[in-house]
Amino acid sequence: MTLQAPPFFFIIKINKHQQKETRETDGVLAISYNYVFMQHEVQNGEIVSIGELAQKLFPDAKIGYTLIFHHFVTGKGVEDREASPYLVHEDENFNYYKVTVRSYNGDRNLTYGVWDGEKITPHKDFIFLEVPDNKKEVVKTDTLIEIKNWSESRDKKNDRLAEIKSSIGELTKTFVSKDLKAEIENREKEMGKISQEINKKQIELYKVAYSDLSLPFKEVGILNIATSMKVPFMGKEYIVAQSKYIYFGNSAN
């Protein structure tokens, strides 16, 4: 059967065995998909068809290349975990999905980039960033850009927030004495402080892994709220951010 992609779409195929293994495995631990849906999704597949307008919008994409995309493509909805709205066909070995290459008919662009066997070429809407060990905070004024070390990521802050929330829940299961009440209040104050830090908008400096050829920066200053999406590919994890949130580029080493 020959599949023809609609004008603004790619059609990709994903090996069913690989997809099942990715969904139901967290490291070496097997987990039911009911508990991990939308968390462990295959986010790349081989391009088998390219829509006419998709080819014009992203000419670097070729049939046979690997498309890298948002997990919404293969993820299943909460109400219907057995089907993805982007699934167009399946056979004995593969699932076939359509992937948008631009905002279209209520769908946003879900295409991050392509792999040609040697390098990633991002879609012009996105940039691939290195996942840092320690991030740097950017303080920018009219006359000065100052880079400060910033050691704790948003992910770590969210983890710490969840830990405190869980500890408060455990504490409230027992008789709440005066001292215990004071401890709970202190932890609630800490939660409030962490929440403010997480929601604070600021520019952070990241090393560029792959960018569009018109953006040859080694580092970029980018809004922190745009850096939450991580994509695993070829044994490495990348941050994929929207290019529109880049504030400046730095070509220095």
C-alpha positions as CSV (number, residue, x, y, z in Angstrom):
1,M,0.0,0.0,0.0
2,T,1.3,3.4,-1.0
3,L,0.6,6.2,1.5
4,Q,0.4,9.8,0.2
5,A,1.0,12.6,2.7
6,P,-1.5,15.5,2.8
7,P,0.0,18.8,1.6
8,F,1.3,20.1,5.0
9,F,2.3,16.7,6.4
10,F,4.9,14.1,6.5
11,I,4.1,10.4,6.9
12,I,6.5,8.4,9.0
13,K,6.7,4.8,10.1
14,I,7.7,3.4,13.4
15,N,8.5,-0.2,14.2
16,K,5.8,-1.6,16.5
17,H,8.2,-3.6,18.6
18,Q,10.4,-0.6,19.2
19,Q,7.4,1.5,20.1
20,K,6.0,-1.0,22.6
21,E,9.4,-1.5,24.2
22,T,9.9,2.3,24.6
23,R,6.5,2.8,26.0
24,E,6.6,0.0,28.5
25,T,10.2,0.3,29.7
26,D,11.7,2.9,32.1
27,G,15.4,2.2,31.9
28,V,15.4,-1.6,32.6
29,L,12.2,-1.6,34.5
30,A,9.1,-2.9,32.7
31,I,6.0,-0.7,33.4
32,S,2.4,-0.9,32.3
33,Y,1.6,1.6,29.5
34,N,-1.4,2.7,31.6
35,Y,1.0,4.3,34.1
36,V,3.5,5.9,31.6
37,F,1.3,7.1,28.7
38,M,2.7,10.3,27.1
39,Q,5.9,10.0,29.1
40,H,7.8,7.4,27.1
41,E,7.0,7.8,23.5
42,V,9.0,7.2,20.3
43,Q,9.8,10.7,18.9
44,N,11.4,9.8,15.6
45,G,10.5,7.7,12.6
46,E,11.5,7.1,9.0
47,I,9.9,9.5,6.4
48,V,7.9,7.5,3.8
49,S,5.9,10.3,2.2
50,I,6.2,14.1,2.0
51,G,3.3,16.4,1.2
52,E,3.9,18.9,-1.6
53,L,3.8,22.0,0.6
54,A,5.7,20.3,3.4
55,Q,8.6,19.7,1.0
56,K,8.6,23.4,0.1
57,L,8.5,24.5,3.8
58,F,11.2,22.1,4.9
59,P,13.3,21.2,1.8
60,D,16.0,19.5,4.0
61,A,13.6,16.6,4.7
62,K,13.9,13.7,2.3
63,I,12.2,10.3,2.0
64,G,14.3,7.8,4.0
65,Y,15.5,10.5,6.5
66,T,14.6,10.2,10.1
67,L,12.0,12.8,11.3
68,I,12.2,14.0,14.9
69,F,8.9,15.2,16.3
70,H,6.7,16.1,19.3
71,H,5.5,13.2,21.4
72,F,1.9,14.3,20.7
73,V,2.2,12.5,17.3
74,T,2.5,9.0,18.8
75,G,1.0,9.7,22.2
76,K,-2.5,8.5,23.0
77,G,-5.2,10.6,24.6
78,V,-6.4,10.2,28.2
79,E,-9.9,9.3,27.1
80,D,-8.8,6.9,24.4
81,R,-5.4,5.4,25.1
82,E,-5.7,3.0,22.2
83,A,-5.5,5.5,19.4
84,S,-3.6,8.5,18.3
85,P,-5.4,11.1,16.1
86,Y,-2.2,11.1,13.9
87,L,-2.2,7.3,13.2
88,V,-3.1,6.8,9.5
89,H,-2.3,3.2,8.9
90,E,-0.7,0.1,10.4
91,D,0.6,-3.3,9.2
92,E,2.2,-6.3,10.8
93,N,5.4,-4.5,11.7
94,F,4.9,-0.8,11.5
95,N,2.6,2.1,12.6
96,Y,2.3,5.0,10.2
97,Y,1.7,8.6,11.4
98,K,1.1,11.9,9.8
99,V,3.1,14.8,11.2
100,T,2.4,18.5,10.7
101,V,5.2,20.7,9.4
102,R,3.4,24.0,10.1
103,S,0.4,25.3,12.0
104,Y,-2.6,23.9,10.1
105,N,-6.3,23.6,10.7
106,G,-6.0,23.9,14.5
107,D,-2.8,21.8,14.7
108,R,0.6,23.3,15.6
109,N,3.8,22.4,13.9
110,L,5.0,19.1,15.4
111,T,8.1,18.7,13.3
112,Y,11.4,19.4,15.2
113,G,14.0,18.4,12.6
114,V,15.5,15.6,10.4
115,W,18.4,13.3,10.7
116,D,20.2,12.5,7.5
117,G,22.5,9.8,9.0
118,E,25.2,12.3,10.0
119,K,23.6,15.4,11.5
120,I,20.3,16.9,12.7
121,T,18.9,19.8,10.7
122,P,16.2,21.6,12.8
123,H,13.0,23.0,11.4
124,K,13.3,26.7,11.2
125,D,10.9,27.0,14.1
126,F,13.1,25.2,16.5
127,I,16.7,25.0,17.9
128,F,18.4,22.0,19.5
129,L,20.3,22.8,22.7
130,E,22.7,20.8,24.9
131,V,21.3,19.7,28.2
132,P,23.6,21.5,30.7
133,D,25.0,20.1,34.0
134,N,24.8,23.6,35.4
135,K,22.8,26.3,33.7
136,K,23.7,30.0,33.6
137,E,21.4,32.8,34.3
138,V,21.6,35.9,32.2
139,V,21.2,39.4,33.7
140,K,20.6,41.9,30.8
141,T,20.4,45.7,31.0
142,D,20.5,48.4,28.4
143,T,24.3,48.5,28.6
144,L,25.4,45.2,30.0
145,I,24.9,41.4,29.7
146,E,26.1,39.6,32.7
147,I,26.3,35.8,32.9
148,K,25.9,34.3,36.4
149,N,26.2,30.6,37.4
150,W,22.9,29.0,38.2
151,S,23.2,25.5,39.4
152,E,19.6,24.2,39.9
153,S,17.5,23.4,36.9
154,R,13.7,23.8,36.6
155,D,13.4,20.0,36.6
156,K,15.3,19.8,39.9
157,K,13.1,22.6,41.4
158,N,10.0,20.7,40.3
159,D,11.3,17.5,41.9
160,R,12.1,19.3,45.1
161,L,8.6,20.9,45.1
162,A,7.0,17.4,44.7
163,E,9.1,16.0,47.5
164,I,8.1,18.8,49.9
165,K,4.4,18.4,48.9
166,S,4.6,14.7,49.6
167,S,6.3,15.2,53.0
168,I,3.5,17.6,54.0
169,G,1.0,15.0,53.1
170,E,2.8,12.5,55.3
171,L,2.9,14.9,58.2
172,T,-0.8,15.6,58.1
173,K,-1.6,11.9,58.5
174,T,-0.7,12.2,62.2
175,F,-1.9,14.3,65.0
176,V,-0.9,17.9,64.2
177,S,0.7,19.3,67.3
178,K,1.8,22.9,67.6
179,D,5.4,22.1,66.7
180,L,4.2,20.0,63.7
181,K,1.9,22.8,62.5
182,A,4.9,25.2,62.5
183,E,6.9,22.7,60.5
184,I,4.1,22.3,58.0
185,E,3.9,26.1,57.6
186,N,7.6,26.4,57.0
187,R,7.5,23.8,54.3
188,E,4.5,25.5,52.7
189,K,6.5,28.7,52.7
190,E,9.4,26.9,51.0
191,M,7.0,25.5,48.4
192,G,5.8,29.0,47.7
193,K,9.3,30.3,47.2
194,I,10.2,27.4,44.9
195,S,7.0,28.0,42.9
196,Q,8.0,31.7,42.4
197,E,11.4,30.7,41.2
198,I,10.0,28.2,38.7
199,N,7.5,30.7,37.3
200,K,10.0,33.6,37.2
201,K,10.7,34.5,33.6
202,Q,14.4,35.0,32.9
203,I,16.9,34.5,30.1
204,E,19.4,31.6,30.4
205,L,22.4,30.7,28.4
206,Y,22.6,27.4,26.5
207,K,25.1,25.7,24.2
208,V,23.7,25.1,20.7
209,A,23.7,21.5,19.6
210,Y,22.1,22.0,16.2
211,S,20.6,25.1,14.6
212,D,19.3,26.4,11.3
213,L,22.2,27.4,9.0
214,S,21.1,31.0,9.3
215,L,21.7,30.9,13.1
216,P,25.4,29.8,13.5
217,F,25.7,30.6,17.2
218,K,27.6,28.5,19.7
219,E,25.5,29.8,22.6
220,V,22.1,31.5,22.8
221,G,20.3,33.4,25.5
222,I,16.8,32.0,25.6
223,L,13.7,32.5,27.8
224,N,13.6,29.8,30.5
225,I,9.9,28.9,29.9
226,A,10.9,27.7,26.4
227,T,13.4,25.1,27.5
228,S,11.2,22.5,29.2
229,M,10.9,20.1,26.2
230,K,13.5,17.4,26.1
231,V,13.9,14.9,23.2
232,P,16.0,11.7,23.3
233,F,17.7,10.8,20.1
234,M,20.6,8.4,19.2
235,G,21.5,7.8,22.9
236,K,21.5,11.5,23.8
237,E,19.0,13.9,25.2
238,Y,18.5,17.4,23.7
239,I,16.4,20.4,24.7
240,V,14.2,21.5,21.8
241,A,13.2,25.2,22.1
242,Q,11.2,27.4,19.8
243,S,13.5,29.8,17.9
244,K,11.2,32.8,18.6
245,Y,12.3,32.8,22.2
246,I,16.0,33.4,21.4
247,Y,17.1,36.8,22.7
248,F,20.7,36.9,21.4
249,G,23.5,34.7,20.1
250,N,27.0,34.3,21.3
251,S,29.7,33.1,18.9
252,A,32.4,33.0,21.6
253,N,34.0,29.7,22.7
